[in-house]
Amino acid sequence: MTDQTSQIPDPAERAELNAALHATGAHTGFWDDHGRSAPWPDDIDEWRPATGEPITREPGEQPF
């Protein structure tokens, strides 16, 4: 299993990636409310995956 935090660029690298975004329109993997590429969030180091209990369906119940 890969450590998710190892895939997050450090602050200096995020600054470089964000500068490239503004200069070239490069994709960061984040988008604003209008669907445009957005810079890396400053608080990305604090993000944690959302976890919860799986939804239990009744037998024969459709997922949607």
MDTraj code that builds the backbone (N, CA, C; nanometers):
import mdtraj as md
import numpy as np

residues = "MET THR ASP GLN THR SER GLN ILE PRO ASP PRO ALA GLU ARG ALA GLU LEU ASN ALA ALA LEU HIS ALA THR GLY ALA HIS THR GLY PHE TRP ASP ASP HIS GLY ARG SER ALA PRO TRP PRO ASP ASP ILE ASP GLU TRP ARG PRO ALA THR GLY GLU PRO ILE THR ARG GLU PRO GLY GLU GLN PRO PHE".split()
xyz = np.array([
    [0.0837, -0.1167, 0.0000],
    [0.0000, 0.0000, 0.0000],
    [0.0892, 0.1243, 0.0000],
    [0.0524, 0.2234, -0.0794],
    [0.1309, 0.3454, -0.0903],
    [0.0823, 0.4469, 0.0121],
    [0.1747, 0.5129, 0.0777],
    [0.1415, 0.6190, 0.1713],
    [0.0911, 0.7394, 0.0928],
    [-0.0324, 0.7805, 0.1163],
    [-0.0941, 0.8904, 0.0420],
    [-0.0170, 1.0213, 0.0593],
    [0.0376, 1.0456, 0.1777],
    [0.1074, 1.1717, 0.1998],
    [0.2361, 1.1803, 0.1207],
    [0.2934, 1.0666, 0.0786],
    [0.4155, 1.0717, -0.0004],
    [0.3886, 1.1247, -0.1406],
    [0.2637, 1.1272, -0.1840],
    [0.2273, 1.1767, -0.3159],
    [0.1976, 1.3260, -0.3149],
    [0.1924, 1.3864, -0.1980],
    [0.1636, 1.5290, -0.1858],
    [0.2945, 1.6050, -0.1959],
    [0.3046, 1.6991, -0.2901],
    [0.4288, 1.7766, -0.3009],
    [0.4513, 1.8620, -0.1762],
    [0.5782, 1.8858, -0.1438],
    [0.6076, 1.9715, -0.0296],
    [0.5726, 2.1167, -0.0655],
    [0.5681, 2.2068, 0.0327],
    [0.5256, 2.3453, 0.0055],
    [0.6045, 2.4142, -0.1058],
    [0.7352, 2.3931, -0.1121],
    [0.8155, 2.4576, -0.2166],
    [0.7763, 2.4046, -0.3547],
    [0.7564, 2.2730, -0.3649],
    [0.7175, 2.2150, -0.4927],
    [0.5766, 2.2599, -0.5314],
    [0.4860, 2.2713, -0.4321],
    [0.3507, 2.3213, -0.4619],
    [0.3577, 2.4629, -0.5162],
    [0.4460, 2.5449, -0.4604],
    [0.4605, 2.6826, -0.5090],
    [0.5055, 2.6826, -0.6547],
    [0.5993, 2.5934, -0.6895],
    [0.6452, 2.5827, -0.8288],
    [0.5316, 2.5358, -0.9197],
    [0.4562, 2.4358, -0.8741],
    [0.3447, 2.3849, -0.9536],
    [0.2369, 2.4917, -0.9724],
    [0.2102, 2.5680, -0.8676],
    [0.1104, 2.6746, -0.8769],
    [0.1577, 2.7857, -0.9705],
    [0.2883, 2.8171, -0.9685],
    [0.3425, 2.9168, -1.0611],
    [0.3286, 2.8676, -1.2047],
    [0.3547, 2.7389, -1.2272],
    [0.3372, 2.6819, -1.3614],
    [0.1911, 2.6884, -1.4042],
    [0.1003, 2.6662, -1.3104],
    [-0.0421, 2.6756, -1.3411],
    [-0.0760, 2.8147, -1.3923],
    [-0.0289, 2.9157, -1.3222],
    [-0.0595, 3.0531, -1.3623],
    [0.0089, 3.0921, -1.4925],
    [0.1283, 3.0379, -1.5166],
    [0.2033, 3.0734, -1.6376],
    [0.1544, 2.9978, -1.7608],
    [0.1185, 2.8708, -1.7438],
    [0.0888, 2.7876, -1.8607],
    [-0.0509, 2.7279, -1.8619],
    [-0.1218, 2.7366, -1.7508],
    [-0.2525, 2.6735, -1.7427],
    [-0.2429, 2.5236, -1.7190],
    [-0.1277, 2.4774, -1.6664],
    [-0.1070, 2.3347, -1.6411],
    [-0.2104, 2.2832, -1.5406],
    [-0.2425, 2.1557, -1.5505],
    [-0.3402, 2.0955, -1.4596],
    [-0.2739, 2.0511, -1.3300],
    [-0.3398, 2.0812, -1.2170],
    [-0.2899, 2.0388, -1.0870],
    [-0.3685, 1.9197, -1.0345],
    [-0.4842, 1.8952, -1.0923],
    [-0.5723, 1.7917, -1.0396],
    [-0.6793, 1.8508, -0.9497],
    [-0.6765, 1.9836, -0.9342],
    [-0.7779, 2.0542, -0.8555],
    [-0.8476, 2.1535, -0.9470],
    [-0.9777, 2.1719, -0.9263],
    [-1.0554, 2.2642, -1.0093],
    [-1.1381, 2.3547, -0.9213],
    [-1.1625, 2.4775, -0.9713],
    [-1.2459, 2.5712, -0.8973],
    [-1.3935, 2.5436, -0.9282],
    [-1.4817, 2.6275, -0.8758],
    [-1.6254, 2.6080, -0.8943],
    [-1.6694, 2.6253, -1.0387],
    [-1.5841, 2.6805, -1.1229],
    [-1.6175, 2.7045, -1.2635],
    [-1.5518, 2.6027, -1.3564],
    [-1.4854, 2.5009, -1.2995],
    [-1.4235, 2.3966, -1.3787],
    [-1.2857, 2.4303, -1.4328],
    [-1.2280, 2.5411, -1.3869],
    [-1.0926, 2.5787, -1.4296],
    [-0.9901, 2.5178, -1.3351],
    [-0.8701, 2.4917, -1.3883],
    [-0.7628, 2.4411, -1.3018],
    [-0.7386, 2.5390, -1.1884],
    [-0.7203, 2.4831, -1.0697],
    [-0.6978, 2.5646, -0.9503],
    [-0.5638, 2.5262, -0.8890],
    [-0.5019, 2.6166, -0.8112],
    [-0.3741, 2.5843, -0.7479],
    [-0.3905, 2.4793, -0.6382],
    [-0.2787, 2.4208, -0.5985],
    [-0.2789, 2.3278, -0.4876],
    [-0.3256, 2.4000, -0.3623],
    [-0.4135, 2.3404, -0.2815],
    [-0.4568, 2.4027, -0.1564],
    [-0.3406, 2.4124, -0.0574],
    [-0.3351, 2.5223, 0.0160],
    [-0.2284, 2.5403, 0.1148],
    [-0.2371, 2.4387, 0.2281],
    [-0.3596, 2.3915, 0.2570],
    [-0.3778, 2.2996, 0.3698],
    [-0.3833, 2.1529, 0.3276],
    [-0.3312, 2.1190, 0.2095],
    [-0.3385, 1.9814, 0.1601],
    [-0.2703, 1.8837, 0.2554],
    [-0.1675, 1.9276, 0.3275],
    [-0.0978, 1.8405, 0.4224],
    [-0.1881, 1.7972, 0.5380],
    [-0.2952, 1.8717, 0.5620],
    [-0.3847, 1.8430, 0.6736],
    [-0.5045, 1.7585, 0.6322],
    [-0.5213, 1.7338, 0.5029],
    [-0.6352, 1.6558, 0.4555],
    [-0.6207, 1.5111, 0.4976],
    [-0.7311, 1.4501, 0.5297],
    [-0.7357, 1.3081, 0.5636],
    [-0.8485, 1.2447, 0.4825],
    [-0.8301, 1.1215, 0.4409],
    [-0.9377, 1.0563, 0.3653],
    [-1.0632, 1.0405, 0.4501],
    [-1.1766, 1.0581, 0.3874],
    [-1.3041, 1.0381, 0.4565],
    [-1.3285, 0.8881, 0.4652],
    [-1.3562, 0.8427, 0.5839],
    [-1.3855, 0.7015, 0.6018],
    [-1.5187, 0.6883, 0.6727],
    [-1.5824, 0.5816, 0.6501],
    [-1.7105, 0.5570, 0.7150],
    [-1.7530, 0.4138, 0.6926],
    [-1.8624, 0.3794, 0.7528],
    [-1.9152, 0.2445, 0.7381],
    [-1.9784, 0.2293, 0.6007],
    [-1.9614, 0.1149, 0.5378],
    [-2.0262, 0.0943, 0.4090],
    [-2.1784, 0.0920, 0.4253],
    [-2.2469, 0.1341, 0.3218],
    [-2.3925, 0.1357, 0.3238],
    [-2.4422, -0.0071, 0.3029],
    [-2.5276, -0.0533, 0.3931],
    [-2.5836, -0.1866, 0.3819],
    [-2.7195, -0.1757, 0.3146],
    [-2.7351, -0.2479, 0.2056],
    [-2.8614, -0.2459, 0.1317],
    [-2.9427, -0.3709, 0.1646],
    [-3.0717, -0.3569, 0.1482],
    [-3.1605, -0.4711, 0.1631],
    [-3.1381, -0.5652, 0.0453],
    [-3.1614, -0.6949, 0.0622],
    [-3.1472, -0.7871, -0.0511],
    [-3.2342, -0.7437, -0.1700],
    [-3.1725, -0.7343, -0.2872],
    [-3.2445, -0.6950, -0.4075],
    [-3.2559, -0.5449, -0.4253],
    [-3.2125, -0.4641, -0.3276],
    [-3.2198, -0.3179, -0.3402],
    [-3.1145, -0.2682, -0.4386],
    [-3.1551, -0.1791, -0.5273],
    [-3.0636, -0.1228, -0.6260],
    [-2.9742, -0.0172, -0.5613],
    [-2.8494, -0.0039, -0.6069],
    [-2.7600, 0.0946, -0.5441],
    [-2.7960, 0.2386, -0.5759],
    [-2.8756, 0.2628, -0.6800],
    [-2.9109, 0.4005, -0.7150],
    [-3.0585, 0.4211, -0.7145],
])
top = md.Topology()
chain = top.add_chain()
for i, resn in enumerate(residues, 1):
    res = top.add_residue(resn, chain, resSeq=i)
    for name in ("N", "CA", "C"):
        top.add_atom(name, md.element.get_by_symbol(name[0]), res)
traj = md.Trajectory(xyz[None], top)
